[in-house]
Amino acid sequence: MRIDVITIFPAVFREFLGASLIGRAVAAGLLEVHVHDLREYTEDPHRSVDDEPYGGGGGMVMTAPPWLRAVRAVSGDGPQPHRILLSPQGERLDDARVRSLAGEERLMLLCGRYEAIDERVRMLVVDSEMSIGDYVLSGGEVPAMTVIEAVSRHIPGVVGRPESVENESFRSGLLDHPHYTRPRTVEGIEVPDVLRSGDHARIDVWRREQALEATRRKRPDLLAGDARGREVAPKASNRR
Ligand code: 4GX
């Protein structure tokens, strides 16, 4: 997969892209990420990317022309990327959306700053608008890194053990079960006996019960109405 990022802060992506899982995916040629400076697509001596809003009011608005030039230049004339604007007005990112984005050949992530972006950018060069949650950040850079990291995990070969991706939370529609490693005792708290029993059928049952209990306690919204009481079923819409 190829991902292009457009931002006025390209430097904030450097360390992120070189580190850990993403760094290895890039080095292995499974993932290609290109970061572009929006200011390179301005045409005035001050390289400005914002202006006052028509209609007045506080805050600055990102102007359309640099965005239109940048998106079109970076898209090129090959297969067109799926172009995503990160913004609090977007559709909420979740596991289903991440998996579907991972199936794209090319993604383009548009990182805005300031209070807003000229509406003509959305109208002319954006395919979807996505939010990582209902809170306001200062820019789309952290949301873009969130998309890159979440999507990368679903590119075949990026995560060494495919079970790590398939067994984790959300795949089952349930939260993860508790995990333990050495030492056996930590400040008087023992590892549950069942995990040291070697009985894998019992361990599976225990993990499933624990996952369901954790989901009931912390995220009852993930469960179908009847499972919030006693039954054992994630919402059909959460199961994949
Ligand atoms: N999930 N922000 C984007 C600037 C902006 C405003 C409007 C485009 C249109 C956010 C979020 C988020 C703050 C990033 C405003 N860009 N993005 N920025 N939550 O809060 O994605």
Residues whose N, C-alpha, C, O or C-beta is under 5 A from the ligand:
A	BS01	4GX	L86 S87 P88 G112 R113 Y114 E115 A116 I117 M130 S131 I132 G133 Y135 V136 L137 S138 G139 G140 P143
